Amino acid sequence: MDEESMRDDPLKHQRFDELAAGRYLRPVVAAQRAYLRAAVAEPQAGERDHWTMSCLPPTTPV
């Protein structure tokens, strides 16, 4: 899936809006930032090509 498709996915927008409306957005963002700083040398250099993170995992088993 390319970046444009990911950004245009209405389900992803809906799930993000649900996260943003709740009380967990700030702690989730802080935890992911801390993890990136500790685990990935240059996060922006390899984003999408070498690693991904999700704070909104699928709700159905894979």
C-alpha positions in Angstrom: 0.0 0.0 0.0 1.5 3.4 -1.0 1.5 6.5 1.2 -1.4 8.2 -0.7 -3.6 5.1 -0.2 -2.8 4.9 3.5 -3.6 8.6 4.0 -6.9 8.3 2.0 -8.2 5.2 3.9 -11.4 6.3 5.6 -11.1 3.5 8.2 -7.7 4.7 9.3 -9.1 8.2 9.7 -12.0 6.9 11.7 -9.8 4.8 14.0 -7.4 7.8 14.5 -10.3 10.1 15.3 -11.5 7.6 17.9 -8.0 7.5 19.5 -7.8 11.3 19.4 -11.2 11.7 21.0 -10.2 9.6 24.0 -7.8 10.1 26.9 -5.0 7.9 25.5 -3.6 9.9 22.6 -1.0 11.8 24.5 0.4 8.8 26.4 0.4 6.7 23.2 2.3 9.3 21.3 4.8 9.8 24.1 5.4 6.1 24.4 6.0 5.7 20.6 8.3 8.7 20.6 10.3 7.3 23.5 10.5 3.9 21.8 11.7 5.4 18.5 14.4 7.5 20.3 15.7 4.4 22.1 15.4 1.8 19.3 15.9 3.4 15.9 19.0 5.3 15.1 17.5 7.6 12.4 13.8 7.1 12.4 12.9 9.5 9.7 15.5 8.1 7.3 13.8 4.6 7.3 10.2 5.4 7.9 7.8 3.2 5.9 10.7 1.6 4.0 12.4 -0.2 6.9 10.1 0.0 9.9 6.5 0.7 10.9 4.7 1.2 14.2 1.0 1.2 14.9 -1.0 2.5 17.8 -4.1 1.3 16.1 -3.7 -2.4 15.5 -6.4 -4.3 13.7 -9.3 -5.4 15.8 -9.7 -8.7 13.9 -7.3 -11.6 14.3 -4.8 -11.9 11.4 
